[in-house]
Every structure is written in structure tokens, then in C-alpha cells.
Amino acid sequence: MRKTLAIALMLTASLGLAACDKKAEDKAQDANQHAEQAQQKMNEAQDKVSEAAKETAEAAKAQVDSSKAAVEDAAKEAAPKTN
């Protein structure tokens, strides 16, 4: 009796695992797809951050150039004029 019960339990467990196997594969594929999408979004975000940093650097350079020009203009106006 115990041997029959043990075989029945093993058969039931095997069938249960076989029935669940496809769902696990689907979940794994979905997880891989989501991971790929997340990686793409992270790459896009990194590109945007890099672009923003580049624009910030260009703006800072333009401001420095503007400040230099303003200082030069002020120096020219403050210099005594010789006639």
C-alpha cells in the first residue's frame, strides 16, 4: 500500500511540474524582454545625461567668453583717451 501511494505521489508531482514548466518558460522570456527594455531605457537616459552635460559645458564656455568681452569693453572705456 505504501509503495503504491509513494508511486502515485511521485506521478502527481511529476505531472504537476510538467504542467507548470511552460508557464515558467513564459515568465523567463517575459523577464528577459523586460530586462532588455530596461537596458534600452537606461542607455537612452545615459545619452540624455551626456547630452545635457555637453550643453551645460557649452553654456559655461559661452558665459566665460561673454564675461571676458564685457571686461575688455569696460577696460577700453576706463582707459584714458589720448588725443
C-alpha positions in Angstrom: 0.0 0.0 0.0 2.8 2.4 0.9 4.6 1.7 -2.3 1.5 2.4 -4.4 0.9 5.6 -2.5 4.5 6.7 -3.0 4.3 6.0 -6.7 1.1 7.9 -7.0 2.5 10.9 -5.2 5.6 10.9 -7.4 3.5 10.6 -10.5 1.3 13.5 -9.4 4.3 15.6 -8.5 5.9 14.9 -11.9 2.7 15.8 -13.8 2.4 19.0 -11.7 5.9 20.0 -12.6 5.4 19.2 -16.3 2.2 21.3 -16.4 4.0 24.3 -14.7 7.1 24.1 -16.9 5.6 26.1 -19.8 4.5 28.9 -17.6 8.0 29.2 -16.1 9.4 29.5 -19.6 6.9 32.2 -20.5 7.8 34.1 -17.3 11.5 33.8 -18.0 11.0 35.1 -21.6 8.9 38.0 -20.2 11.6 38.7 -17.7 14.3 38.8 -20.4 12.2 41.1 -22.6 11.6 43.5 -19.6 15.3 43.4 -18.8 16.2 44.3 -22.4 13.7 47.1 -22.4 15.0 48.4 -19.1 18.6 48.3 -20.5 17.4 50.3 -23.6 15.8 52.9 -21.4 18.9 53.1 -19.3 21.0 53.7 -22.4 18.6 56.4 -23.6 18.7 58.1 -20.2 22.5 57.9 -20.2 22.6 59.5 -23.7 20.4 62.3 -22.5 22.5 62.9 -19.4 25.6 63.1 -21.6 23.9 65.5 -24.0 22.8 67.7 -21.1 26.3 67.7 -19.6 27.7 68.7 -23.0 25.2 71.5 -23.4 26.0 72.8 -19.9 29.7 72.9 -20.7 29.0 74.8 -23.9 26.8 77.3 -22.0 29.5 77.8 -19.3 32.1 78.4 -22.1 29.8 80.9 -23.8 29.3 82.7 -20.4 33.0 82.9 -19.8 33.5 84.3 -23.3 30.8 86.9 -22.7 32.3 87.8 -19.4 35.7 88.3 -21.0 34.2 90.5 -23.7 32.5 92.6 -21.0 35.7 93.0 -19.1 37.6 94.1 -22.2 34.9 96.6 -23.1 34.9 98.0 -19.6 38.7 98.2 -19.7 38.7 100.1 -23.0 36.2 102.6 -21.7 38.1 103.1 -18.5 41.4 103.6 -20.2 42.4 107.3 -20.7 42.0 108.6 -24.2 45.0 110.1 -25.8 44.4 112.8 -28.5 
